[in-house]
Amino acid sequence: MNILAYFLIVVGILLFGSIGYDELRGVISSPTDTPGDISKQGEPENFHNAIVCHCYYAGAFLFLGILMLVIDKSVDKSDPESPDFAGNKALDDWARAMKEEEDRRKISKK
């Protein structure tokens, strides 16, 4: 799953780079099914809308890649087969803290 996440992040970054290059040259491909390019000089409003549409797709790829990495890292902490497993130590620390809290409450009641 990490490979797919990194792939999505790289695609998102490359798409943002492509958008910057298209902005610089003033011509972008149409995001709809109609073939052709949209010129910044000829159709400024359509050019802006195409840039926004391409940014949406690039941002979606980037966001999904980062989200997949975050989910994968959190799942690794709960997987006993993972080297990042934090279950036993975390549970032991929690049990020790609860025992100390219980002892403290017993002492304060007396």
N, C-alpha and C positions, 0 to 999 in steps of 0.2 A: 504494500500500500504506500510505502514511503516513495517508491520510484514514481508511481503515478502522481503523487502530491508534488514532488519536485518537478516532474514534467509539466504539470499545470502551472506551476509558478514560473518556470522558464518560458512557457508559451505566453503567459500574461505579460511578462517583462518584454518579450520580443514584440508582442502586439503594441505595447505602449511605445516602444522604439519606432515601430513602423508608423504609428500615428504621428509621432514627432517629425519623422522624415516627410510624411505626406503634407503636414502643415507647413513645413519649410519650403517644399517645392510648389505648394499651392494647388495640388491636384490629388484627389482621393477617389478610390473606387466606390461605386454605389453599394450600399449595404443591402439593397433590395434585389429582387430578381431581375430588374431591368439592367441590361448590360451597359457598360460605358463608365466614363469617369466624370466626376463633378469638379468643375474648376472654381477656384476661390474668386477669381475676377468675374466670371460669367454668372454664377449663381451663389452669392455669398451666404444666403440663408440656408439653402440646401447643403452647402459645404459644411456649415456649422452643425446642422442636424446630422450629417453623416459622421462628422468627427465625434459627436456625442454618442451616437450609436456604436461606433467602433470602440470608444472608451468604455462603454457599458460592458461590451463583450470582454475586453481585456481585463477590466476590473473583476468581472465574474470569474474568469479563469484564475486570477491571482487570489481572490478571496477563497475560492473553493480549495485551491492548493494549500493555503495556510490553514484553513479549517480542517482539512484532512490531516495535516501534521499535528495540530493541537489534539484532535481526537485520538490519533494514534499514540501520542505520548501519554495521554491520560489512561488509555487502555493498557499500555505497557506496565503502568504502575500497579494494576490489579491482576495481571497475568502471572501466575506462579512460575511459568516456564521462562519468563522474560528476565534478562539480567538487571532490569530496572525495578524489579518487584520490590515494593515497600510494605507488603502486607504484614509479615511477622513482627518486624521491629515497630511498625506503627501501631499494631494491635497491642503489643506488649507495653509500649509507652502509654497508650490510652488506658489499659487496664491498671497500670501503676498509678496513673493520675486519678482514676476513679477510686482506687483503694485509699489513696492519701486524702481525697476529699471526704470519703466516708469516715475515716478515722478522725479527721478534723471536726466533722459535725458531731460525732459521738463525744469528743472531748468538750466541745462547746455546750452541749446539752447538760452535762453534769455540773 
